[in-house]
Amino acid sequence: MSSFDDREKAQEAKYMHDEAVKFKATARRNKMLGHWAADLMGHENPDAYAGEVVAADFEEAGDEDVVRKVVKDLQEKGIAVGADEVRAKLATFLSEAIAELASDPDA
């Protein structure tokens, strides 16, 4: 096997690893957002709501599906939280999720 093939396989493996970490971080971020929103709403089952938020991310590419769901749910409960605040929380929680995964890659 040539060194070119070795480098290509190494790059493919790194890409796969990076994508897996990105997926885990995004799911963890969405779960954190779900718990935050559930707390604001006084939701009776925060874990279930967090699962709904994680599932909402599979509706379309990007974060807007998650933002729309959380803003809609909060507004239905009479809680005035806008999309910009939810996006800011997403950014904060993503940083936290990445830090958690970096400290415990098996999590």
N, C-alpha and C positions, 0 to 999 in steps of 0.2 A: 504494500500500500504506500502510495506516495505521501510526501509531507503535505501536498496540497489537499489530498483527501482527508488527512488527519485534521488539518485546519478547518476544512469545511464541516466535518463532523463535530468538531469542538464548537464552532460557531452555531451550528444547529442546536446542539445541546444547551448552549448558553441562552439562545433565543427561547427555547422551550422552558427553561428554568425561569427566565425573566417573565415570561407570559404567565406562568403558574403563580409566581409571587404577586404579579399585578392583579390577577384574578382574586387571590386570597385577600389582598389588601383592600380591594374594592368591596368585596363581600363583607369583610370585617367593618369597613367604614360605614356601609349601609346599615349594618346591624347596630352600630353605635348610634347612627342617626335615628333609627327606629326606636331605640331605647330612650333617646333624648325626647323625641316627639311623644312617645307613650307617656313619659313622665309629665310633660306639659299638659297632656289631655287627661291625666289621671286614669289611664287605661288599666283595666282590671287584669290583663295578661300581657305585660310588656314584651315577653319573649315571642308570643304569637304575632304581635304587631310588628316587631322587628323582622320576623320571618316574612311578613307581607311586604315590607319595604325592600328586603333583599330580593324577593320574587319580582317586584315591580321593575327592577333593573333589567330584566330580560325582555321587556316589552319592545324596546327599541335601543339603538346604539346611543351612547352618551348618557348623561346624567339627568336630562330633562324629564324622563319618565318618573324618576324617583322624586325629583323636585315637585313636579305636579301632584303626585300622590300625597306627599307629606303636607304641602301647602293646602290642598283641598281638604284633607282630613282635619287639619288644625282649624281651618276656617269654618268647617261644619260644626266644630265644637265651640265656635265663638272666640278662638284664640287668634289674635292679629299678629301673625308671623308671615312675612312676605318671602318671595322666592329668593331675593338677594340674601336674606338672613339664612335661609336653608342652604344656599350655595356656600356661604361662609362656613357654616357648620360642616358641610361636606369636606371642605378644604382642611379644616382643623382636624376632623376625625380621620382623614386620609393620612395626615402626618402622624397621628397617634397610632394608626393601624400599621403603618410602615415601621415605626419604632418598635412596636410590639413584636412584629414578625422578625425584625432584625435581632432582637434579643432572644427570641425563641422561635427559630425557623420551623420547628415541628408543630407549632400551635395552629 
